[in-house]
Amino acid sequence: MFEDRPDRDAEVVLVGRSNVGKSTVMRELTGHDVSVGGKPGVTRQPNHFDWTSESFMFTDLPGFGFMSGVESERREEIKTDVIRYVEENAEHVLAGVVVLDGKSAVDIIDRHRERGNVPHDVEMFAFLEDVGVDPIVAVNKTDKIDDLDERLNEICDRLGLYPPWQQWSDTVAPICAKRGDIDALEECLRDRFHEHNRDDLLKFVS
Ligand SMILES: Nc1nc2c(ncn2[C@@H]2O[C@H](COP(=O)(O)OP(=O)(O)OP(=O)(O)O)[C@@H](O)[C@H]2O)c(=O)[nH]1
């Protein structure tokens, strides 16, 4: 189980498979330098970051899915904890950011489907919608992708968003966190803050 959540009115959560770059995205969003790049599965508890003085925080939730050296039972527990956390706090969550590794996401999704499983990323996207949390899909590591438009269309297709991806530019944000390029994600967040009547937060998004 996760430790106690700090008492804040509003929150944006980051979810995603292990090693997709969530900590790097968080560093770029908040300026907090958290441990990045260690062993997959390093983040096992939520990392909460106060971002403004407006009782708002970002939360980096533990990565789920395959992690070398972590048993499948433990991986399932982590995923269950992530799901429970979002469910319990949905009313405070202004947006749920599903971070994907743009290079490998489609292959991993297709492999899971071929085996008859629901892929984690697809499940998480649908789950956020189910609990009334607007999902944003941050497609990270775009520096490793050759044909970005095609890849983004494939990702949309797998998530049930009818391509072309440009139709979903308020939901799908191609980013390269490592190089500090997260403009598209910030734009999506700005939309969500506005929709939730939190214009007070807009000034904090660069
Ligand atoms: N090529 C490339 N690598 C990136 C990018 N963003 C992050 N990485 C790398 O991906 C690896 C994992 O990054 P983390 O930020 O630790 O990933 P995480 O999702 O927080 O990982 P967990 O703690 O396992 O959940 C690191 O080696 C990062 O440097 C990117 O935009 N491009």
The ligand as a MOL file (V3000), in Angstrom:
LIG
                    3D

  0  0  0     0  0            999 V3000
M  V30 BEGIN CTAB
M  V30 COUNTS 32 34 0 0 0
M  V30 BEGIN ATOM
M  V30 1 N 16.2950 8.8510 -25.6790 0
M  V30 2 C 15.5840 9.3450 -24.6530 0
M  V30 3 N 15.7390 8.8250 -23.4320 0
M  V30 4 C 15.0020 9.3400 -22.4150 0
M  V30 5 C 14.0810 10.3980 -22.6180 0
M  V30 6 N 13.4900 10.6670 -21.4290 0
M  V30 7 C 14.0270 9.8120 -20.5340 0
M  V30 8 N 14.9460 9.0160 -21.1040 0
M  V30 9 C 15.7850 7.9850 -20.4840 0
M  V30 10 O 14.9830 6.8740 -20.1300 0
M  V30 11 C 15.5170 6.2520 -18.9570 0
M  V30 12 C 14.4270 6.1130 -17.8980 0
M  V30 13 O 14.0600 7.4020 -17.4430 0
M  V30 14 P 13.3410 7.6330 -16.0250 0
M  V30 15 O 12.9060 9.0610 -16.0210 0
M  V30 16 O 14.1640 7.1260 -14.9210 0
M  V30 17 O 12.0920 6.6560 -16.2050 0
M  V30 18 P 10.8980 6.2790 -15.1880 0
M  V30 19 O 9.7110 6.0720 -16.0590 0
M  V30 20 O 10.7880 7.3020 -14.1220 0
M  V30 21 O 11.3780 4.8960 -14.6130 0
M  V30 22 P 10.8530 4.0950 -13.3210 0
M  V30 23 O 11.4860 4.7370 -12.1340 0
M  V30 24 O 11.3410 2.7320 -13.5960 0
M  V30 25 O 9.3670 4.1710 -13.3030 0
M  V30 26 C 16.6840 7.1410 -18.5070 0
M  V30 27 O 17.8770 6.5520 -18.9820 0
M  V30 28 C 16.4020 8.4700 -19.1900 0
M  V30 29 O 17.5620 9.2280 -19.4310 0
M  V30 30 C 13.9540 10.9330 -23.9390 0
M  V30 31 O 13.1880 11.8680 -24.2180 0
M  V30 32 N 14.7310 10.3510 -24.9120 0
M  V30 END ATOM
M  V30 BEGIN BOND
M  V30 1 1 1 2
M  V30 2 2 2 3
M  V30 3 1 2 32
M  V30 4 1 3 4
M  V30 5 2 4 5
M  V30 6 1 4 8
M  V30 7 1 5 6
M  V30 8 1 5 30
M  V30 9 2 6 7
M  V30 10 1 7 8
M  V30 11 1 8 9
M  V30 12 1 9 10
M  V30 13 1 9 28
M  V30 14 1 10 11
M  V30 15 1 11 12
M  V30 16 1 11 26
M  V30 17 1 12 13
M  V30 18 1 13 14
M  V30 19 2 14 15
M  V30 20 1 14 16
M  V30 21 1 14 17
M  V30 22 1 17 18
M  V30 23 2 18 19
M  V30 24 1 18 20
M  V30 25 1 18 21
M  V30 26 1 21 22
M  V30 27 2 22 23
M  V30 28 1 22 24
M  V30 29 1 22 25
M  V30 30 1 26 27
M  V30 31 1 26 28
M  V30 32 1 28 29
M  V30 33 2 30 31
M  V30 34 1 30 32
M  V30 END BOND
M  V30 END CTAB
M  END
